[in-house]
Amino acid sequence: MEEYELSSTRLKLPIPHPLLKDVVMFPIFGPFDFQPIYPHVYVDQPCGSSVILGANIFSVGIVGAAPFITFGDKVSVFIDVDGVLLKGETREIDEKGRKVFIGNGIAMSGRTGFFSSKSGVGVQMTERVWNTPSLNNVLNGKLFLQHLPSLLCAHNLQVREGMTVLDMCSAPGGKTTHVGSLMNNKGKIFAFDKSKGKIKLIQKACESQGLTIVEALAMDSTKILSKPSENEKEQSSPSSSTPNSNKTFPPCSFDRILLDPPCTGLGQRPRFSDTISVVEVQSAPSYQKKLFSVAVELLKPDGVLVYSTCTINPEENEGVVSYALTNFPFIELLPPVLSLGESGLDGFGLSDAQRKMCQRFDPSAELNTIGFFIARFRKRPA
């Protein structure tokens, strides 16, 4: 077990979660007072975020570097926050762009190799301003990295073996695989996403975890509800229904539904800049409500629906919950399985009792997580 020096004490990692037996925690330490004293290397934002979460720098993420860097040289790494550099540039970012220093490392190839290679590590990080253990090739098939609020979603579903579960917006698959593991790989999970490329990520995640009960398909979840004619209603039973060849589903098809819809992502960390427009912020709740409307139809009586986002925007969180309770009187809020986080915000149509049944995670709160929101619903039997 790895040990880290922190405030003159030694902290052993990983830390078992005191309440969730399938969870171990890896804190991020920092900031450390390293200085950028070596030739510069610039990386894009996704690469920089991965470094803070424990990764090394792959060549594909490098956008610029000082001239004459050779294998084994020490380098100082910065994030090109505003994307001002063209691939392969040698110049420093000046006052026309923003940069963030994230640490020092060792070049694993010469400068030319940074930009000619499409794979492989370009810089091995040795001094990180923010440090967390890398889980690369650690217990492959047994670990899946998630933020703490995200992994509460699967627990809030309270799945059992043999259930039929729908993950409406599944990519990249972390929550799907967690649900599958809690079901002991017994039952059926339908995992949908609109992007065919993202479906491959879900399939890869399931393969790495040895899950065989997941059917991942490129589907628009706003279009998966089938409405049988009156004659078909008389001949079929929703409780025993199965999807037709077009992968649409009749009402009351699922025991559990997870709806983690596309959102503005304003709770994500690390976050160096925002490119979300006002129009996108204003339009997000409309699509989320459309997905929710499909979800409540597909849920079986007495079934559980978990709604979650990784944004702190109340219109996408408390606002959607208020809309759901107003427009679908046959559903009710349930308290969370585990009392972590804070209550929902006041002023968005929820009573005090309803707010207390929501879970809101604020990045500035003591728990120090990403921004996240979870609400748990039950469909009352007819």
C-alpha positions in Angstrom: 0.0 0.0 0.0 1.4 3.4 -1.1 2.2 6.1 1.5 2.2 9.8 1.1 3.9 12.5 3.3 1.3 15.1 4.4 1.7 17.7 7.1 4.5 15.7 8.8 2.2 12.6 9.0 2.1 9.5 6.9 -1.3 8.8 5.3 -1.9 5.3 3.9 -3.8 5.0 0.7 -6.3 4.0 -0.4 -8.7 5.0 2.4 -11.7 2.6 2.8 -15.0 4.5 2.8 -16.6 4.1 6.3 -20.1 3.5 4.9 -19.8 2.2 1.3 -18.1 -1.2 1.4 -17.3 -1.2 -2.3 -15.6 2.2 -2.2 -12.0 3.2 -1.5 -10.9 6.9 -1.6 -7.9 8.6 -3.1 -7.6 12.2 -1.9 -5.9 14.8 -4.1 -3.0 16.5 -2.2 -1.7 20.0 -2.8 -0.9 22.6 -3.9 2.9 21.9 -3.6 5.3 24.7 -4.1 7.2 23.5 -7.1 8.6 26.1 -9.5 8.6 26.2 -13.3 12.4 26.5 -13.8 12.8 24.2 -16.9 12.1 24.5 -20.6 8.3 24.8 -21.2 5.8 22.2 -22.4 2.2 23.2 -23.0 -0.7 20.8 -22.9 -4.4 21.2 -23.7 -7.1 21.4 -21.0 -8.3 17.7 -21.1 -4.6 16.6 -20.8 -4.0 19.0 -17.9 -7.1 17.9 -16.0 -5.9 14.2 -16.4 -2.5 15.1 -14.9 -4.1 16.6 -11.8 -6.1 13.4 -11.5 -2.8 11.3 -11.5 -2.0 10.7 -15.2 1.2 11.3 -17.1 1.3 13.4 -20.3 0.6 11.5 -23.5 2.1 13.0 -26.6 -1.3 13.6 -28.2 -2.1 16.1 -25.4 1.0 18.3 -26.0 0.3 21.4 -28.1 3.6 23.3 -27.7 7.1 22.9 -26.4 10.4 24.9 -26.2 13.0 24.2 -28.9 15.8 21.7 -28.5 14.1 19.4 -25.9 15.7 15.9 -26.0 14.9 12.6 -24.3 15.6 12.8 -20.6 15.4 16.6 -20.3 13.6 18.1 -17.3 10.6 20.2 -18.4 8.0 22.5 -16.8 4.4 21.8 -17.8 1.7 24.4 -18.3 -1.9 24.2 -19.5 -2.8 26.3 -22.5 -6.1 27.5 -20.9 -7.4 29.5 -23.9 -6.1 27.3 -26.6 -4.0 30.0 -28.2 -1.1 27.8 -29.4 -1.1 25.9 -32.7 0.2 22.3 -32.6 4.0 22.3 -32.5 4.6 25.9 -31.6 7.7 26.8 -29.7 6.7 30.2 -28.3 5.7 31.0 -24.7 2.2 32.1 -24.0 2.2 35.9 -23.3 -0.5 38.2 -22.0 -2.8 37.3 -24.9 -3.5 33.9 -23.4 -3.7 32.3 -20.0 -1.5 29.5 -18.7 -1.5 27.4 -15.5 1.6 25.6 -14.2 0.8 22.1 -13.1 4.3 20.6 -12.4 7.6 19.4 -13.7 8.6 16.2 -15.4 11.0 14.3 -17.7 10.7 14.2 -21.5 10.2 10.7 -22.7 11.1 11.6 -26.2 12.7 14.5 -28.1 10.6 17.5 -29.1 10.0 16.1 -32.6 8.5 12.9 -31.0 6.0 15.0 -29.1 4.2 15.9 -32.3 4.9 13.0 -34.6 3.7 10.3 -32.2 -0.1 9.7 -31.7 0.4 7.4 -28.7 2.7 6.9 -25.8 3.8 9.0 -22.8 5.5 12.3 -23.8 6.3 13.5 -20.3 6.7 11.5 -17.1 5.5 13.7 -14.3 7.9 13.9 -11.3 6.7 17.0 -9.4 3.0 17.7 -9.4 1.5 20.8 -8.0 -1.6 18.7 -7.3 -0.9 15.1 -6.6 -3.1 12.0 -6.6 -2.0 8.4 -7.1 -2.1 7.1 -10.7 -4.4 4.0 -11.0 -3.0 3.1 -14.4 -2.7 -0.7 -14.7 -3.6 -1.1 -11.0 -6.0 -4.0 -10.3 -7.4 -4.0 -13.9 -11.0 -5.1 -14.0 -11.4 -4.5 -10.2 -11.3 -0.7 -10.0 -13.2 2.0 -11.7 -12.4 5.6 -11.0 -15.4 7.8 -10.1 -16.0 11.0 -8.1 -17.8 10.3 -4.8 -21.2 11.9 -5.7 -21.3 9.9 -9.0 -21.0 6.6 -7.3 -23.9 7.3 -5.0 -26.2 7.1 -8.0 -25.9 3.3 -8.3 -26.4 2.9 -4.5 -29.5 5.1 -4.6 -31.1 2.8 -7.2 -31.0 -0.1 -4.7 -30.8 -2.7 -7.4 -31.1 -6.5 -6.9 -30.2 -9.5 -8.9 -32.5 -10.3 -11.8 -33.9 -6.7 -12.2 -34.3 -5.0 -15.6 -32.5 -1.6 -15.5 -32.2 1.3 -17.9 -29.3 3.8 -18.0 -30.7 6.4 -20.3 -27.5 8.5 -20.9 -24.8 6.0 -20.0 -21.5 7.2 -21.4 -18.7 6.8 -20.5 -20.1 3.8 -18.5 -18.9 4.3 -14.9 -22.4 4.3 -13.4 -23.5 1.4 -15.7 -20.7 -0.8 -14.6 -21.3 0.1 -10.9 -24.9 -0.9 -11.2 -23.9 -4.2 -12.9 -21.5 -5.0 -10.1 -24.2 -4.3 -7.5 -26.4 -6.7 -9.4 -23.7 -9.4 -9.3 -23.9 -9.5 -13.1 -27.4 -11.1 -12.9 -30.3 -9.5 -14.7 -30.4 -7.1 -17.6 -29.1 -3.5 -18.1 -29.9 -1.4 -21.2 -27.3 1.4 -21.6 -28.0 4.0 -24.2 -26.2 7.1 -25.5 -26.8 9.1 -28.7 -23.1 8.9 -29.8 -21.8 5.7 -31.4 -18.3 6.6 -30.4 -19.3 6.8 -26.7 -21.1 3.4 -26.9 -17.6 1.9 -27.6 -16.4 3.4 -24.3 -19.4 1.8 -22.5 -18.7 -1.6 -24.1 -15.0 -1.3 -23.2 -15.8 -0.4 -19.6 -18.1 -3.4 -19.3 -15.6 -5.8 -20.8 -12.9 -4.6 -18.4 -15.2 -5.3 -15.5 -16.3 -8.7 -16.9 -20.0 -7.6 -17.2 -22.1 -9.6 -19.6 -25.6 -8.3 -18.7 -25.2 -4.9 -20.3 -26.6 -4.1 -23.8 -25.1 -0.8 -24.9 -26.7 0.8 -27.9 -26.5 4.2 -29.7 -30.0 5.4 -29.0 -31.7 8.8 -28.4 -33.5 8.1 -25.1 -36.2 10.7 -25.9 -37.4 8.3 -28.6 -37.4 4.9 -26.9 -40.9 4.9 -25.6 -43.4 3.0 -27.7 -47.1 3.7 -27.3 -49.1 0.6 -28.1 -52.5 0.9 -29.7 -55.6 0.1 -27.7 -55.7 -3.4 -29.2 -52.1 -4.1 -28.3 -52.7 -2.8 -24.8 -55.4 -5.5 -24.4 -53.1 -8.2 -25.6 -49.9 -7.3 -23.6 -48.9 -6.9 -20.0 -46.4 -4.1 -19.3 -44.9 -6.0 -16.4 -43.7 -8.8 -18.7 -43.0 -6.6 -21.8 -39.7 -6.8 -23.8 -38.3 -4.3 -26.3 -39.3 -4.7 -29.9 -36.9 -5.0 -32.8 -36.5 -1.2 -33.0 -35.4 -1.0 -29.4 -38.4 0.9 -28.2 -40.1 0.0 -25.0 -43.7 0.0 -23.8 -44.6 1.8 -20.6 -43.7 0.1 -17.3 -40.8 -1.9 -18.7 -38.1 -1.2 -16.1 -37.6 -1.9 -12.4 -35.0 0.8 -12.1 -34.0 3.8 -14.2 -30.9 6.0 -14.0 -31.2 9.4 -15.7 -28.0 11.3 -15.7 -28.8 13.6 -18.7 -26.6 15.9 -20.7 -26.1 19.1 -18.5 -24.0 22.2 -18.4 -21.4 20.5 -16.3 -20.8 23.5 -14.2 -19.8 21.3 -11.2 -16.9 19.5 -12.9 -13.5 19.8 -11.4 -10.7 20.5 -12.2 -12.1 23.4 -14.4 -9.9 26.0 -15.9 -12.4 27.9 -18.1 -16.0 27.9 -19.2 -17.2 27.8 -22.8 -20.8 27.3 -21.9 -23.1 30.0 -23.4 -26.0 31.6 -21.8 -28.3 30.0 -24.4 -26.9 26.5 -23.5 -27.6 27.2 -19.8 -31.1 28.3 -20.5 -32.0 25.5 -22.9 -30.5 22.5 -20.9 -33.6 22.1 -18.5 -36.0 21.7 -21.4 -34.1 18.6 -22.8 -33.7 17.2 -19.3 -37.5 17.5 -18.7 -38.2 15.7 -22.0 -36.0 12.8 -20.9 -37.6 12.7 -17.5 -41.1 12.5 -19.1 -40.0 9.4 -21.0 -38.4 7.9 -17.9 -41.5 8.1 -15.7 -43.5 6.3 -18.4 -41.0 3.5 -18.7 -40.7 2.9 -15.0 -42.7 0.1 -13.4 -45.1 0.8 -10.6 -43.1 0.8 -7.3 -40.0 1.2 -9.4 -37.2 3.7 -8.5 -35.8 6.5 -10.7 -32.6 8.3 -9.9 -32.0 11.7 -11.5 -28.6 13.2 -11.3 -26.4 16.0 -12.9 -22.9 17.3 -12.5 -23.9 20.9 -12.5 -24.6 23.4 -9.8 -27.3 25.2 -11.9 -30.5 25.0 -9.8 -32.7 25.2 -12.9 -31.3 21.8 -14.0 -31.6 20.4 -10.5 -34.2 21.6 -8.1 -36.1 23.1 -11.1 -36.4 19.7 -12.8 -37.5 18.0 -9.6 -40.2 20.6 -9.0 -41.4 20.2 -12.6 -41.5 16.4 -12.2 -43.5 16.5 -8.9 -46.0 19.0 -10.4 -46.5 17.2 -13.7 -46.4 13.6 -12.6 -48.5 13.3 -9.4 -48.0 9.5 -9.4 -44.3 9.8 -8.4 -42.8 10.8 -5.1 -39.4 11.8 -3.7 -37.6 9.3 -1.6 -34.8 10.1 0.9 -31.3 9.2 -0.2 -29.9 5.8 0.8 -26.8 7.6 2.3 -27.0 11.0 3.8 -24.1 12.8 2.2 -24.0 16.3 0.8 -26.4 19.1 1.5 -30.2 19.7 1.0 -31.6 21.2 -2.2 -31.7 25.0 -2.6 -34.7 27.0 -1.5 -36.6 29.2 -4.0 -37.1 26.7 -6.8 -40.5 25.3 -6.0 -39.7 22.6 -3.4 -40.9 22.4 0.1 -38.5 22.1 3.0 -39.3 18.4 3.3 -38.7 17.9 -0.4 -35.4 19.8 -0.4 -34.1 17.6 2.4 -34.7 14.5 0.2 -32.4 15.9 -2.5 -28.6 15.6 -2.4 -26.7 18.7 -3.5 -22.8 18.7 -3.6 -21.2 22.1 -3.8 -17.4 22.3 -4.7 -16.9 24.9 -2.0 -18.4 22.8 0.8 -16.4 21.0 3.4 -16.8 17.6 1.7 -14.7 19.0 -1.2 -16.2 17.1 -4.1 -17.3 18.0 -7.6 -20.6 19.9 -8.0 -23.3 17.3 -8.3 -27.0 16.8 -7.6 -29.1 13.7 -7.0 -32.9 13.1 -6.5 -34.5 9.8 -6.0 -38.1 9.0 -7.0 -40.6 6.2 -6.6 -43.5 5.5 -8.9 -46.6 4.8 -6.8 -48.6 1.7 -7.7 -51.8 2.4 -9.6 
